[in-house]
Amino acid sequence: HKVGHIMTIDVSEPYRRAGAGNMLMDAAEKWTGDRGLRLIYLETADDNRGAQIFYTKRGYAKVDAVPNYYSNGQTAWVMVKWM
């Protein structure tokens, strides 16, 4: 189906805003492109505005809200990027 799914990108607090997240995303997107995938998607928590801004700056767009996605009942946003 030519689609990649990022399950999680986690950066320890001391390394946030220091480029580690961009390096991880660069690697994931390169892997996706190297395999000819056309779309990459991920989910992020509705209240995680920092992540949403980060992904938006990288070209991802919110396409769908998924209620009760997380075990605590929290909604997730599905965000996609066409490669």
N, C-alpha and C positions, 0 to 999 in steps of 0.2 A: 504493500500500500504506500510505500515511499514516505512514511511518516516516522519521525523520531519523537520520543517522549522523555522529557527530563523528569526523573522521579524526585530528586532533591538536589539542591545546591546549598551546602552549609559552610559558612565561614565563621570561625571563632571570633568573638568580640574584638580582641586586640588587632585582628587583621582586617576588620571591616573598614571600608573607605580608604584602603591602601592598595587596591587593584587586584586583590585575590579573587574576588567574585568575577571580575571581568576576565581574568586569566582562565578561570574554570569554564565560564560561558564561551570564551573564544575556543577552547579545546573541544567542548561539546558541539559547537556549531561547525567547527572544522571537521570533526568526525562525521557529522551529519552530511555535510557537503561532499566529503570524500566518498561517501557511499551513495551519492546521487539522490538522497532523500529530498523531497520537495517542501516539506512542512515540518516544523518542530513545535511541540506544545508542552505546556507545563500547567500546574495548578499552584495557586498561592492563596493564602488565607485572606478573607475579605478585610480584615483589620490590619493587614501587613502593608501599610501604605508605602513604606520604604522599599519593599520588594517590588511592588507594583510600579513605582516610579523608576526603579532600576531597570526592570524589564521593558517598560515603555521606551526608555531612552535607547535601548538596544534594538528597538524595532518590533517588539511584541505588542499585540493588541488584545484587549479583553473581548472575548466572544460569547461567553456564557457564564452565568452564575449557577453553582451547583449547591443547593441547600443541603445541610446535614452531611457534608462531604467528610468532615473530620469526626473523630470519635466523640468529641465534646459537643457535637451538633453544629459546629461553625460552618458557615458557607465558604466555599472556595470559588475563586475566579479561574476559569480556563483562559489561558493567554496563548496566542499563536504567533508564529513568525513564518512567513513564506521565505524559502531559501532561494 
